[in-house]
Amino acid sequence: MMVQLQVHVRRASTKDLNRIYKIELECFGENAFTKNLLSYLLSADGTVCLVAEVDDQVVGFIMGCLEFDGEVKGHIFTLDVSEDYRRRGIASKLLGSIEKSFLDAGAGSCCLEVHVKNYAALNLYRRNGYSVEKIIRNYYGPGLDAYVMRKNLTENR
Ligand SMILES: CC(C)(COP(=O)(O)OP(=O)(O)OC[C@H]1O[C@@H](n2cnc3c(N)ncnc32)[C@H](O)[C@@H]1OP(=O)(O)O)[C@@H](O)C(=O)NCCC(=O)NCCS
């Protein structure tokens, strides 16, 4: 039987950078965000960066920001869970937490880009209420297409 994990989600700080970068490398290898970019996102105005902790150790994180183009929208840049902690609901919890913070800041919807063959992430997002809005060809490089997925945050409130 799988033991229920106690997962704590909190705002990330620059002190989490090394651990966050380690998880990013574990998840994306050579396609990982650079440490500089992660450092920038952790301290930039308007970004929302959350970490999930188990036994006081960061095991996952999510980063996004609020965008304003006539209406307020949330935009997720990355969501990573360390391999040993997957399929325990941690990504879903991080997703729910960032959506709440976007909603509290007045966002009506939340969007993200995902590689069209990232089936784990596609399942996760569909299961959490996201639908494919469009496809962006070559988003991640030549031949590497992305879906843009969106969720209405105000439905079923
Ligand atoms: C995608 C990722 C974030 C999922 O994290 P997670 O904590 O394992 O996700 P959850 O436990 O919340 O999963 C919720 C649901 O998503 C779906 N899902 C998650 N991982 C899946 C997988 N490997 N295969 C199929 N479905 C999957 C399932 O429906 C799952 O529910 P279930 O476990 O009850 O079947 C994780 O695999 C990861 O970090 N991958 C590498 C980085 C990445 O691709 N990030 C997304 C960038 S867009």
The ligand as an SDF file (V2000), in Angstrom:
LIG
                    3D

 48 50  0  0  0  0  0  0  0  0999 V2000
    4.0390   15.7200  -15.4950 C   0  0  0  0  0  0  0  0  0  0  0  0
    4.4190   15.6930  -13.9960 C   0  0  0  0  0  0  0  0  0  0  0  0
    4.5750   17.1460  -13.5260 C   0  0  0  0  0  0  0  0  0  0  0  0
    3.2990   14.9900  -13.2110 C   0  0  0  0  0  0  0  0  0  0  0  0
    3.5920   15.0790  -11.8130 O   0  0  0  0  0  0  0  0  0  0  0  0
    2.8940   14.1080  -10.7410 P   0  0  0  0  0  0  0  0  0  0  0  0
    3.1120   14.7060   -9.3880 O   0  0  0  0  0  0  0  0  0  0  0  0
    3.3460   12.7320  -10.9690 O   0  0  0  0  0  0  0  0  0  0  0  0
    1.3580   14.2480  -11.1560 O   0  0  0  0  0  0  0  0  0  0  0  0
    0.0750   13.7880  -10.2720 P   0  0  0  0  0  0  0  0  0  0  0  0
    0.4820   12.7270   -9.3140 O   0  0  0  0  0  0  0  0  0  0  0  0
   -0.5860   15.0100   -9.7280 O   0  0  0  0  0  0  0  0  0  0  0  0
   -0.8150   13.1360  -11.4200 O   0  0  0  0  0  0  0  0  0  0  0  0
   -2.2090   13.4250  -11.5770 C   0  0  0  0  0  0  0  0  0  0  0  0
   -2.7350   12.6660  -12.7720 C   0  0  0  0  0  0  0  0  0  0  0  0
   -2.0350   13.0640  -13.9780 O   0  0  0  0  0  0  0  0  0  0  0  0
   -1.9090   11.9110  -14.8550 C   0  0  0  0  0  0  0  0  0  0  0  0
   -0.5020   11.5010  -14.9690 N   0  0  0  0  0  0  0  0  0  0  0  0
    0.5590   11.9550  -14.2480 C   0  0  0  0  0  0  0  0  0  0  0  0
    1.6900   11.3280  -14.6480 N   0  0  0  0  0  0  0  0  0  0  0  0
    1.3340   10.4660  -15.6240 C   0  0  0  0  0  0  0  0  0  0  0  0
    2.0630    9.5170  -16.4160 C   0  0  0  0  0  0  0  0  0  0  0  0
    3.4020    9.3380  -16.2670 N   0  0  0  0  0  0  0  0  0  0  0  0
    1.3940    8.7950  -17.3350 N   0  0  0  0  0  0  0  0  0  0  0  0
    0.0720    8.9540  -17.5040 C   0  0  0  0  0  0  0  0  0  0  0  0
   -0.6980    9.8250  -16.7700 N   0  0  0  0  0  0  0  0  0  0  0  0
   -0.0600   10.5720  -15.8430 C   0  0  0  0  0  0  0  0  0  0  0  0
   -2.7030   10.8070  -14.1800 C   0  0  0  0  0  0  0  0  0  0  0  0
   -4.0530   10.9440  -14.6100 O   0  0  0  0  0  0  0  0  0  0  0  0
   -2.5560   11.1850  -12.7100 C   0  0  0  0  0  0  0  0  0  0  0  0
   -3.5330   10.6050  -11.8880 O   0  0  0  0  0  0  0  0  0  0  0  0
   -3.3220    9.0870  -11.3110 P   0  0  0  0  0  0  0  0  0  0  0  0
   -1.9370    9.0160  -10.7440 O   0  0  0  0  0  0  0  0  0  0  0  0
   -4.4150    8.9840  -10.2710 O   0  0  0  0  0  0  0  0  0  0  0  0
   -3.5050    8.1750  -12.4980 O   0  0  0  0  0  0  0  0  0  0  0  0
    5.7380   14.8940  -13.7520 C   0  0  0  0  0  0  0  0  0  0  0  0
    5.6670   13.6630  -14.4290 O   0  0  0  0  0  0  0  0  0  0  0  0
    6.9880   15.6270  -14.2120 C   0  0  0  0  0  0  0  0  0  0  0  0
    7.5760   16.4210  -13.4570 O   0  0  0  0  0  0  0  0  0  0  0  0
    7.4200   15.3580  -15.4610 N   0  0  0  0  0  0  0  0  0  0  0  0
    8.6330   15.9890  -16.0110 C   0  0  0  0  0  0  0  0  0  0  0  0
    8.4340   17.4860  -16.1830 C   0  0  0  0  0  0  0  0  0  0  0  0
    7.2640   17.8240  -17.0860 C   0  0  0  0  0  0  0  0  0  0  0  0
    7.0610   17.2260  -18.1370 O   0  0  0  0  0  0  0  0  0  0  0  0
    6.4790   18.8450  -16.6670 N   0  0  0  0  0  0  0  0  0  0  0  0
    5.3540   19.3500  -17.4090 C   0  0  0  0  0  0  0  0  0  0  0  0
    5.8090   20.4370  -18.2920 C   0  0  0  0  0  0  0  0  0  0  0  0
    4.4680   21.0940  -19.2870 S   0  0  0  0  0  0  0  0  0  0  0  0
  1  2  1  0
  2  3  1  0
  2  4  1  0
  2 36  1  0
  4  5  1  0
  5  6  1  0
  6  7  2  0
  6  8  1  0
  6  9  1  0
  9 10  1  0
 10 11  2  0
 10 12  1  0
 10 13  1  0
 13 14  1  0
 14 15  1  0
 15 16  1  0
 15 30  1  0
 16 17  1  0
 17 18  1  0
 17 28  1  0
 18 19  1  0
 18 27  1  0
 19 20  2  0
 20 21  1  0
 21 22  1  0
 21 27  2  0
 22 23  1  0
 22 24  2  0
 24 25  1  0
 25 26  2  0
 26 27  1  0
 28 29  1  0
 28 30  1  0
 30 31  1  0
 31 32  1  0
 32 33  2  0
 32 34  1  0
 32 35  1  0
 36 37  1  0
 36 38  1  0
 38 39  2  0
 38 40  1  0
 40 41  1  0
 41 42  1  0
 42 43  1  0
 43 44  2  0
 43 45  1  0
 45 46  1  0
 46 47  1  0
 47 48  1  0
M  END
$$$$
